[in-house]
Amino acid sequence: MSETGGKRASIDRVRDEAAEKGLDIAILTMEQSTRTAQDAANAAGCAVSQIVKSLIFADKNTGELVLILVSGAHNADLSHLQAVHGLSLDRADAKRVRAETGFAIGGVAPIGHLAPLPVYIDEQLFVHDIVWCAAGRPDSIFSVAPEALAAAVAARRLSVFQG
């Protein structure tokens, strides 16, 4: 999504793209931090496994940024992702993430990026009816059905860890 008419707040990009994609969300601004998965789970009153961590990686082959939506209860196992799914990834530089997505690490949302990214989603998120995502700020979250989220971002479903 490109910005027009000046710089828009990241939370507004999330809200606008949700509406564009037909996601009926309500962004909640919390009094406490939602920067970590545990913080977000505490704020939402849910299990940490219901938190969607939006992790940005750099594809070693193409250099492009890739978004992986991971359950808060897991980490993305880069060796597993390469061996099983053929994804050769490195952690992305925080400055690059901010410049290319419009989000700072700790507030990266699954939607509202400055430009489209390839998206993958942790199959473990689908055991829940509702998951909680960052909304573009380290104190804001929204809930959504994982199937609706995956469809909205055209995410490819995969296992992110061996287990």
Backbone as a printed PyTorch tensor [residue, N CA C, xyz], in Angstrom:
tensor([[[  0.8590,  -1.1660,   0.0000],
         [  0.0000,   0.0000,   0.0000],
         [  0.9000,   1.2220,   0.0000]],

        [[  0.6820,   2.1440,  -0.8910],
         [  1.4870,   3.3560,  -0.9130],
         [  0.7590,   4.4540,  -0.1570]],

        [[  1.5370,   5.3880,   0.3290],
         [  0.9450,   6.4840,   1.0760],
         [  0.7240,   7.6610,   0.1460]],

        [[ -0.3690,   8.3350,   0.3500],
         [ -0.6670,   9.5420,  -0.4130],
         [ -1.0740,  10.6290,   0.5560]],

        [[ -0.8700,  11.8550,   0.1370],
         [ -1.3260,  12.9670,   0.9610],
         [ -0.5690,  13.1140,   2.2570]],

        [[  0.7180,  12.7870,   2.2540],
         [  1.5160,  12.9250,   3.4640],
         [  1.6020,  11.6160,   4.2240]],

        [[  2.3890,  11.6530,   5.2610],
         [  2.6260,  10.4400,   6.0390],
         [  1.4420,  10.1500,   6.9560]],

        [[  0.9230,   8.9360,   6.8590],
         [ -0.1770,   8.5280,   7.7340],
         [  0.3810,   7.6950,   8.8730]],

        [[ -0.2700,   7.7710,   9.9940],
         [  0.1360,   6.9730,  11.1490],
         [ -0.0300,   5.4960,  10.8230]],

        [[  0.8550,   4.6870,  11.3570],
         [  0.8220,   3.2480,  11.0710],
         [ -0.5110,   2.6290,  11.4940]],

        [[ -1.0590,   3.0620,  12.6020],
         [ -2.3370,   2.5100,  13.0670],
         [ -3.4600,   2.8330,  12.0650]],

        [[ -3.3670,   3.9960,  11.4140],
         [ -4.3610,   4.3560,  10.3960],
         [ -4.2130,   3.4820,   9.1550]],

        [[ -2.9760,   3.1530,   8.7800],
         [ -2.7590,   2.2500,   7.6390],
         [ -3.3650,   0.8810,   7.9290]],

        [[ -3.2100,   0.3990,   9.1560],
         [ -3.7840,  -0.8950,   9.5370],
         [ -5.3050,  -0.8270,   9.4350]],

        [[ -5.8920,   0.1890,  10.0110],
         [ -7.3490,   0.3480,   9.9910],
         [ -7.8670,   0.4460,   8.5490]],

        [[ -7.1900,   1.2480,   7.7200],
         [ -7.6220,   1.4490,   6.3360],
         [ -7.5070,   0.1650,   5.5160]],

        [[ -6.3870,  -0.5470,   5.6580],
         [ -6.2330,  -1.7690,   4.8730],
         [ -7.2000,  -2.8550,   5.3380]],

        [[ -7.4640,  -2.9230,   6.6200],
         [ -8.4600,  -3.8860,   7.1110],
         [ -9.7990,  -3.6220,   6.4300]],

        [[-10.2050,  -2.3630,   6.3750],
         [-11.4710,  -2.0090,   5.7310],
         [-11.4390,  -2.3650,   4.2430]],

        [[-10.3250,  -2.0540,   3.5730],
         [-10.1850,  -2.3710,   2.1470],
         [-10.3000,  -3.8650,   1.8840]],

        [[ -9.7860,  -4.6650,   2.8110],
         [ -9.7670,  -6.1180,   2.6310],
         [-10.9800,  -6.8040,   3.2390]],

        [[-11.9140,  -6.0180,   3.7680],
         [-13.1330,  -6.5890,   4.3240],
         [-12.9660,  -7.2410,   5.6800]],

        [[-11.8930,  -6.8950,   6.3910],
         [-11.6960,  -7.4130,   7.7500],
         [-12.4080,  -6.4860,   8.7180]],

        [[-13.3360,  -7.0260,   9.4700],
         [-14.0750,  -6.2490,  10.4550],
         [-13.3080,  -6.3120,  11.7650]],

        [[-12.4710,  -5.2960,  12.0040],
         [-11.6500,  -5.2910,  13.2190],
         [-11.9350,  -4.0430,  14.0420]],

        [[-11.6500,  -4.1590,  15.3200],
         [-11.6730,  -3.0140,  16.2200],
         [-10.2960,  -2.9350,  16.8590]],

        [[ -9.5970,  -1.8550,  16.6010],
         [ -8.2630,  -1.6890,  17.1680],
         [ -8.4070,  -1.1930,  18.6030]],

        [[ -7.7500,  -1.9030,  19.5040],
         [ -7.7720,  -1.5550,  20.9220],
         [ -6.4280,  -0.9530,  21.3060]],

        [[ -6.4490,   0.2210,  21.9090],
         [ -5.2310,   0.8250,  22.4350],
         [ -5.2170,   0.5450,  23.9260]],

        [[ -4.1860,  -0.1430,  24.3490],
         [ -4.0970,  -0.6230,  25.7220],
         [ -3.2780,   0.3490,  26.5800]],

        [[ -3.5000,   0.2940,  27.8710],
         [ -2.7060,   1.1250,  28.7780],
         [ -1.3110,   0.5590,  28.9620]],

        [[ -1.1660,  -0.7410,  28.7820],
         [  0.1380,  -1.3790,  28.9280],
         [  0.7090,  -1.7160,  27.5480]],

        [[  1.9890,  -2.0380,  27.5290],
         [  2.6730,  -2.3970,  26.2870],
         [  2.1380,  -3.7070,  25.7250]],

        [[  2.1110,  -3.7830,  24.4150],
         [  1.7870,  -5.0430,  23.7250],
         [  2.9630,  -5.4390,  22.8300]],

        [[  4.1400,  -4.9370,  23.1550],
         [  5.3350,  -5.1280,  22.3180],
         [  5.7450,  -6.5990,  22.2100]],

        [[  5.6980,  -7.3580,  23.3010],
         [  6.0680,  -8.7660,  23.2450],
         [  4.8030,  -9.6200,  23.1880]],

        [[  4.9650, -10.8640,  22.7960],
         [  3.8190, -11.7760,  22.7350],
         [  3.1860, -11.9360,  24.1180]],

        [[  3.9960, -12.0540,  25.1510],
         [  3.4530, -12.2030,  26.5000],
         [  2.7340, -10.9320,  26.9410]],

        [[  3.3170,  -9.7690,  26.6450],
         [  2.6480,  -8.4970,  26.9660],
         [  1.2940,  -8.4140,  26.2690]],

        [[  1.2670,  -8.7740,  24.9820],
         [  0.0210,  -8.7030,  24.2100],
         [ -1.0160,  -9.6770,  24.7570]],

        [[ -0.5830, -10.8820,  25.1220],
         [ -1.5070, -11.8710,  25.6880],
         [ -2.0760, -11.3750,  27.0070]],

        [[ -1.2330, -10.7880,  27.8350],
         [ -1.7050, -10.2300,  29.1040],
         [ -2.7360,  -9.1310,  28.8640]],

        [[ -2.4510,  -8.2540,  27.9050],
         [ -3.3590,  -7.1430,  27.6100],
         [ -4.6830,  -7.6340,  27.0360]],

        [[ -4.6180,  -8.6520,  26.1670],
         [ -5.8250,  -9.1650,  25.5080],
         [ -6.5890, -10.1480,  26.3860]],

        [[ -5.9300, -10.6800,  27.4130],
         [ -6.5700, -11.6860,  28.2520],
         [ -6.7280, -13.0110,  27.5260]],

        [[ -5.7170, -13.3710,  26.7450],
         [ -5.7770, -14.6130,  25.9700],
         [ -4.5020, -15.4180,  26.1800]],

        [[ -4.4610, -16.5910,  25.5900],
         [ -3.2600, -17.4300,  25.6310],
         [ -2.1950, -16.8270,  24.7230]],

        [[ -0.9300, -16.9930,  25.0960],
         [  0.1620, -16.4610,  24.2730],
         [  0.1480, -17.0970,  22.8720]],

        [[ -0.3730, -18.3080,  22.7530],
         [ -0.4500, -18.9740,  21.4480],
         [ -1.4530, -18.3010,  20.5100]],

        [[ -2.3150, -17.4250,  21.0500],
         [ -3.2840, -16.6870,  20.2330],
         [ -2.7260, -15.3730,  19.7070]],

        [[ -1.5070, -15.0520,  20.0930],
         [ -0.8750, -13.8230,  19.6160],
         [ -0.1780, -14.1180,  18.2940]],

        [[ -0.3740, -13.2250,  17.3370],
         [  0.2880, -13.3320,  16.0400],
         [  1.5190, -12.4370,  16.0740]],

        [[  2.6980, -13.0470,  16.0020],
         [  3.9260, -12.2740,  15.8820],
         [  4.1560, -12.0570,  14.3880]],

        [[  4.2660, -10.8120,  13.9790],
         [  4.5410, -10.4750,  12.5800],
         [  6.0440, -10.2780,  12.4480]],

        [[  6.7140, -11.3030,  11.9420],
         [  8.1740, -11.2910,  11.8560],
         [  8.6130, -11.0330,  10.4190]],

        [[  9.5230, -10.1000,  10.2630],
         [ 10.0340,  -9.7400,   8.9460],
         [ 11.4260, -10.3290,   8.7870]],

        [[ 11.6080, -11.0350,   7.6810],
         [ 12.8990, -11.6240,   7.3280],
         [ 13.3060, -11.1380,   5.9550]],

        [[ 14.5790, -11.2990,   5.6320],
         [ 15.0850, -11.0140,   4.2930],
         [ 15.3570, -12.3410,   3.6010]],

        [[ 14.8360, -12.4900,   2.3900],
         [ 15.0820, -13.6890,   1.5870],
         [ 16.5280, -13.6570,   1.1030]],

        [[ 17.3170, -14.6760,   1.4500],
         [ 18.7350, -14.7050,   1.0890],
         [ 18.9380, -14.7530,  -0.4240]],

        [[ 17.9810, -15.3030,  -1.1560],
         [ 18.1350, -15.4520,  -2.6020],
         [ 17.7360, -14.1990,  -3.3750]],

        [[ 16.6700, -13.5460,  -2.9560],
         [ 16.1530, -12.3950,  -3.7090],
         [ 16.4290, -11.0610,  -3.0300]],

        [[ 16.6910, -11.0940,  -1.7250],
         [ 16.8890,  -9.8700,  -0.9670],
         [ 15.5970,  -9.2240,  -0.5220]],

        [[ 14.4460,  -9.7010,  -1.0300],
         [ 13.1780,  -9.0670,  -0.6670],
         [ 12.7720,  -9.4240,   0.7610]],

        [[ 12.0060,  -8.5270,   1.3550],
         [ 11.4870,  -8.7930,   2.6890],
         [ 10.3240,  -9.7710,   2.6000]],

        [[ 10.2140, -10.6060,   3.6220],
         [  9.1800, -11.6350,   3.7170],
         [  8.5480, -11.5050,   5.1020]],

        [[  7.2230, -11.6220,   5.1640],
         [  6.4930, -11.5610,   6.4290],
         [  6.0480, -12.9620,   6.8150]],

        [[  6.3950, -13.3660,   8.0330],
         [  5.9360, -14.6510,   8.5520],
         [  5.1260, -14.3700,   9.8120]],

        [[  3.8850, -14.8260,   9.8030],
         [  2.9720, -14.6590,  10.9340],
         [  3.0740, -15.9110,  11.7960]],

        [[  3.5810, -15.7420,  13.0050],
         [  3.9430, -16.8520,  13.8710],
         [  3.1440, -16.7750,  15.1690]],

        [[  2.7120, -17.9280,  15.6640],
         [  2.0640, -17.9890,  16.9680],
         [  3.0210, -17.4680,  18.0370]],

        [[  2.4860, -16.7000,  18.9690],
         [  3.2850, -16.1730,  20.0610],
         [  3.9480, -17.2390,  20.9100]],

        [[  3.4690, -18.4690,  20.8170],
         [  4.0500, -19.5710,  21.5890],
         [  5.2670, -20.1910,  20.9010]],

        [[  5.5680, -19.7430,  19.6770],
         [  6.6570, -20.3450,  18.9030],
         [  7.6280, -19.3040,  18.3830]],

        [[  8.7610, -19.7940,  17.9450],
         [  9.7130, -18.9910,  17.1950],
         [  9.7910, -19.5780,  15.8000]],

        [[ 10.1300, -18.7620,  14.8390],
         [ 10.3310, -19.2710,  13.4850],
         [ 11.6830, -19.9630,  13.4450]],

        [[ 11.6830, -21.2490,  13.1460],
         [ 12.9020, -22.0460,  13.0600],
         [ 13.4350, -21.9110,  11.6340]],

        [[ 14.4580, -21.0880,  11.4590],
         [ 14.9630, -20.8040,  10.1160],
         [ 15.5270, -22.0420,   9.4310]],

        [[ 16.1340, -22.9410,  10.1870],
         [ 16.6420, -24.1920,   9.5980],
         [ 15.4830, -25.0470,   9.0940]],

        [[ 14.4250, -25.1390,   9.8960],
         [ 13.2300, -25.8930,   9.5060],
         [ 12.5790, -25.2690,   8.2710]],

        [[ 12.4460, -23.9530,   8.2610],
         [ 11.8220, -23.2790,   7.1260],
         [ 12.5950, -23.5360,   5.8320]],

        [[ 13.9130, -23.6160,   5.9240],
         [ 14.6980, -23.8940,   4.7220],
         [ 14.5840, -25.3660,   4.3270]],

        [[ 14.7470, -26.2750,   5.2870],
         [ 14.7340, -27.7030,   4.9780],
         [ 13.3830, -28.1790,   4.4660]],

        [[ 12.3010, -27.7270,   5.0680],
         [ 10.9690, -28.2260,   4.7430],
         [ 10.2690, -27.3970,   3.6640]],

        [[ 10.4870, -26.0780,   3.6910],
         [  9.7300, -25.1980,   2.7960],
         [ 10.5900, -24.4870,   1.7540]],

        [[ 11.9060, -24.6990,   1.8130],
         [ 12.7950, -24.0830,   0.8330],
         [ 12.9890, -22.5850,   1.0040]],

        [[ 12.6440, -22.0670,   2.1740],
         [ 12.8010, -20.6340,   2.4310],
         [ 14.1630, -20.3850,   3.0820]],

        [[ 14.9920, -19.6220,   2.4160],
         [ 16.3110, -19.2890,   2.9280],
         [ 16.2540, -17.8460,   3.4350]],

        [[ 16.1740, -17.7070,   4.7550],
         [ 15.8830, -16.4040,   5.3560],
         [ 16.9310, -15.9880,   6.3700]],

        [[ 17.0900, -14.6690,   6.4840],
         [ 17.9020, -14.0330,   7.5220],
         [ 17.0320, -13.0110,   8.2250]],

        [[ 17.3640, -12.6850,   9.4650],
         [ 16.6780, -11.5890,  10.1520],
         [ 16.9030, -10.3090,   9.3560]],

        [[ 15.8880,  -9.4930,   9.2900],
         [ 16.0000,  -8.2220,   8.5700],
         [ 16.4650,  -7.1280,   9.5160]],

        [[ 17.2250,  -6.2000,   8.9960],
         [ 17.7000,  -5.0440,   9.7420],
         [ 16.5170,  -4.1820,  10.1740]],

        [[ 16.5180,  -3.7420,  11.4300],
         [ 15.3980,  -2.9710,  11.9840],
         [ 15.1430,  -1.6790,  11.2000]],

        [[ 16.2050,  -1.0000,  10.7740],
         [ 16.0240,   0.2380,  10.0020],
         [ 15.3730,  -0.0620,   8.6540]],

        [[ 15.7650,  -1.1560,   8.0400],
         [ 15.1750,  -1.5340,   6.7590],
         [ 13.7020,  -1.9050,   6.9400]],

        [[ 13.4050,  -2.6440,   8.0030],
         [ 12.0120,  -3.0120,   8.2870],
         [ 11.1640,  -1.7550,   8.3960]],

        [[ 11.6220,  -0.7900,   9.1510],
         [ 10.8540,   0.4480,   9.3360],
         [ 10.7020,   1.2070,   8.0150]],

        [[ 11.7930,   1.3020,   7.2530],
         [ 11.7640,   2.0600,   5.9970],
         [ 10.8490,   1.4160,   4.9620]],

        [[ 10.8660,   0.0860,   4.8780],
         [ 10.1350,  -0.5930,   3.8090],
         [  8.7230,  -1.0310,   4.1890]],

        [[  8.4670,  -1.1960,   5.4930],
         [  7.1150,  -1.6070,   5.9030],
         [  6.3320,  -0.4620,   6.5300]],

        [[  7.0530,   0.5060,   7.1100],
         [  6.3920,   1.5930,   7.8230],
         [  6.1480,   1.2790,   9.2840]],

        [[  6.6440,   0.1380,   9.7440],
         [  6.4520,  -0.2760,  11.1330],
         [  7.7880,  -0.4590,  11.8270]],

        [[  7.8170,  -0.1010,  13.1140],
         [  8.9810,  -0.3940,  13.9460],
         [  8.8170,  -1.7930,  14.5180]],

        [[  9.9190,  -2.4700,  14.7140],
         [  9.8780,  -3.7900,  15.3260],
         [  9.2240,  -3.6450,  16.6980]],

        [[  8.3030,  -4.5590,  17.0060],
         [  7.5220,  -4.4960,  18.2380],
         [  6.1160,  -3.9950,  17.9610]],

        [[  5.9140,  -3.4040,  16.7900],
         [  4.5910,  -2.9310,  16.4040],
         [  4.2330,  -3.3290,  14.9810]],

        [[  5.0100,  -4.2570,  14.3970],
         [  4.7380,  -4.6820,  13.0250],
         [  3.3900,  -5.3940,  12.9870]],

        [[  2.5450,  -4.9170,  12.1170],
         [  1.2160,  -5.5010,  11.9460],
         [  1.2280,  -6.4430,  10.7340]],

        [[  0.2430,  -7.3210,  10.6440],
         [  0.1710,  -8.2070,   9.4810],
         [ -0.3840,  -7.5150,   8.2370]],

        [[ -0.9690,  -6.3250,   8.4240],
         [ -1.5320,  -5.5560,   7.3170],
         [ -1.1030,  -4.1000,   7.4620]],

        [[ -1.2600,  -3.3220,   6.3870],
         [ -0.9420,  -1.9070,   6.4510],
         [  0.4870,  -1.5680,   6.0920]],

        [[  1.1780,  -2.4880,   5.4400],
         [  2.5670,  -2.2510,   5.0420],
         [  2.6340,  -1.2390,   3.9040]],

        [[  3.7610,  -0.5500,   3.7840],
         [  3.9370,   0.4380,   2.7260],
         [  3.9470,  -0.2010,   1.3420]],

        [[  4.3990,  -1.4420,   1.2650],
         [  4.4330,  -2.1700,  -0.0050],
         [  4.0610,  -3.6180,   0.2690]],

        [[  3.5070,  -4.3100,  -0.7270],
         [  3.1330,  -5.7140,  -0.5150],
         [  4.3560,  -6.5940,  -0.2360]],

        [[  4.1540,  -7.5970,   0.5860],
         [  5.2010,  -8.5680,   0.9190],
         [  4.6480,  -9.9700,   0.7230]],

        [[  5.5090, -10.9360,   0.3860],
         [  5.0520, -12.3240,   0.4550],
         [  4.7780, -12.6540,   1.9200]],

        [[  3.6940, -13.3810,   2.1790],
         [  3.2920, -13.6620,   3.5580],
         [  3.1000, -15.1650,   3.7420]],

        [[  3.6100, -15.6600,   4.8580],
         [  3.4290, -17.0470,   5.2910],
         [  2.8090, -16.9990,   6.6730]],

        [[  2.0010, -18.0200,   6.9980],
         [  1.3350, -18.0420,   8.3020],
         [  1.5190, -19.3950,   8.9740]],

        [[  1.8120, -19.3560,  10.2340],
         [  2.0180, -20.5250,  11.0940],
         [  0.7160, -21.3250,  11.1980]],

        [[  0.7830, -22.5990,  10.8010],
         [ -0.4250, -23.4310,  10.8500],
         [ -0.9600, -23.5900,  12.2690]],

        [[ -0.1410, -23.3590,  13.2840],
         [ -0.5790, -23.4840,  14.6730],
         [ -1.5790, -22.3950,  15.0700]],

        [[ -1.6240, -21.3000,  14.3320],
         [ -2.5990, -20.2470,  14.6300],
         [ -4.0290, -20.6980,  14.3380]],

        [[ -4.1890, -21.6960,  13.4760],
         [ -5.5190, -22.1220,  13.0550],
         [ -6.2230, -23.0220,  14.0710]],

        [[ -5.5630, -23.3410,  15.1760],
         [ -6.2380, -24.1020,  16.2320],
         [ -7.1460, -23.1840,  17.0530]],

        [[ -7.0280, -21.8670,  16.8500],
         [ -7.8250, -20.8850,  17.5830],
         [ -8.9100, -20.2930,  16.6910]],

        [[-10.0360, -19.9600,  17.2980],
         [-11.0950, -19.2590,  16.5660],
         [-10.7240, -17.8010,  16.3350]],

        [[-10.0260, -17.2170,  17.3080],
         [ -9.6340, -15.8100,  17.2680],
         [ -8.1650, -15.7040,  17.6390]],

        [[ -7.4470, -14.8420,  16.9130],
         [ -6.0560, -14.5250,  17.2450],
         [ -5.9430, -13.0070,  17.3690]],

        [[ -4.8700, -12.5640,  18.0000],
         [ -4.6570, -11.1420,  18.2590],
         [ -3.3730, -10.6940,  17.5640]],

        [[ -3.4430,  -9.5470,  16.9080],
         [ -2.3360,  -9.0280,  16.1030],
         [ -1.9450,  -7.6190,  16.5460]],

        [[ -0.6920,  -7.2700,  16.3060],
         [ -0.2580,  -5.8860,  16.5120],
         [ -0.9820,  -4.9970,  15.5120]],

        [[ -1.2610,  -3.7850,  15.9370],
         [ -2.0090,  -2.8550,  15.0890],
         [ -1.1710,  -1.6450,  14.6730]],

        [[  0.1460,  -1.8090,  14.6840],
         [  0.9940,  -0.7400,  14.1850],
         [  1.6660,   0.1090,  15.2330]],

        [[  1.3210,  -0.1180,  16.4880],
         [  1.9600,   0.5820,  17.6030],
         [  2.2010,  -0.4320,  18.7130]],

        [[  3.1720,  -0.1800,  19.5750],
         [  3.4780,  -1.1390,  20.6470],
         [  2.4900,  -1.1290,  21.8020]],

        [[  1.3230,  -0.4900,  21.6170],
         [  0.2820,  -0.5140,  22.6450],
         [ -1.0940,  -0.8070,  22.0490]],

        [[ -1.1100,  -1.2660,  20.7930],
         [ -2.3890,  -1.4410,  20.1040],
         [ -2.4710,  -2.8100,  19.4370]],

        [[ -3.6610,  -3.4260,  19.5580],
         [ -3.8850,  -4.7640,  19.0180],
         [ -5.2840,  -4.8630,  18.4370]],

        [[ -5.5010,  -5.9020,  17.6370],
         [ -6.8390,  -6.2070,  17.1450],
         [ -6.9910,  -7.7150,  17.0580]],

        [[ -8.2370,  -8.1710,  17.1320],
         [ -8.5070,  -9.6020,  17.0250],
         [ -9.1310,  -9.8940,  15.6690]],

        [[ -8.9270, -11.1300,  15.2080],
         [ -9.4290, -11.5500,  13.9040],
         [ -9.4170, -13.0850,  13.8690]],

        [[-10.2770, -13.6540,  13.0520],
         [-10.2240, -15.1010,  12.8290],
         [ -8.9940, -15.4010,  11.9630]],

        [[ -8.2170, -16.4160,  12.3080],
         [ -7.0070, -16.6890,  11.5210],
         [ -7.2930, -16.9640,  10.0450]],

        [[ -8.4110, -17.6020,   9.7420],
         [ -8.7510, -17.8720,   8.3400],
         [ -8.9850, -16.5730,   7.5860]],

        [[ -9.6650, -15.6150,   8.2190],
         [ -9.9240, -14.3180,   7.5860],
         [ -8.6240, -13.5520,   7.3790]],

        [[ -7.7430, -13.5940,   8.3650],
         [ -6.4510, -12.9250,   8.2510],
         [ -5.6460, -13.5260,   7.1000]],

        [[ -5.5440, -14.8510,   7.0750],
         [ -4.7740, -15.5210,   6.0200],
         [ -5.3050, -15.1780,   4.6360]],

        [[ -6.6220, -15.1640,   4.4930],
         [ -7.2290, -14.8390,   3.1950],
         [ -6.9460, -13.3880,   2.8190]],

        [[ -7.0400, -12.4850,   3.7820],
         [ -6.8590, -11.0540,   3.5050],
         [ -5.4490, -10.7330,   3.0280]],

        [[ -4.4680, -11.4580,   3.5380],
         [ -3.0690, -11.1710,   3.1690],
         [ -2.5030, -12.1870,   2.1880]],

        [[ -3.3660, -13.0740,   1.6790],
         [ -2.9420, -14.1240,   0.7390],
         [ -1.7450, -14.9010,   1.2860]],

        [[ -1.8640, -15.3070,   2.5590],
         [ -0.7780, -16.0100,   3.2330],
         [ -0.7460, -17.4730,   2.8460]],

        [[  0.4610, -17.9800,   2.6830],
         [  0.6710, -19.4120,   2.4750],
         [  0.8560, -20.0470,   3.8470]],

        [[  0.0890, -21.0710,   4.1160],
         [  0.1100, -21.7580,   5.4070],
         [  1.2830, -22.7270,   5.4520]],

        [[  2.0200, -22.7170,   6.5820],
         [  3.1510, -23.6410,   6.7220],
         [  3.4780, -23.8740,   8.1870]],

        [[  4.3140, -24.8760,   8.4300],
         [  4.8240, -25.1150,   9.7770],
         [  6.0770, -24.2570,   9.9240]],

        [[  6.1980, -23.5700,  11.0450],
         [  7.3370, -22.6710,  11.2370],
         [  8.4100, -23.2480,  12.1390]],

        [[  8.1180, -24.4130,  12.7080],
         [  9.1020, -25.0430,  13.5800],
         [  8.9270, -26.5390,  13.5040]],

        [[  9.9650, -27.2610,  13.8900],
         [  9.9030, -28.7030,  13.9130],
         [  9.4010, -29.1180,  15.2770]],

        [[  8.3300, -29.8880,  15.2890],
         [  7.7940, -30.3080,  16.5830],
         [  6.4750, -30.9630,  16.4570]]])
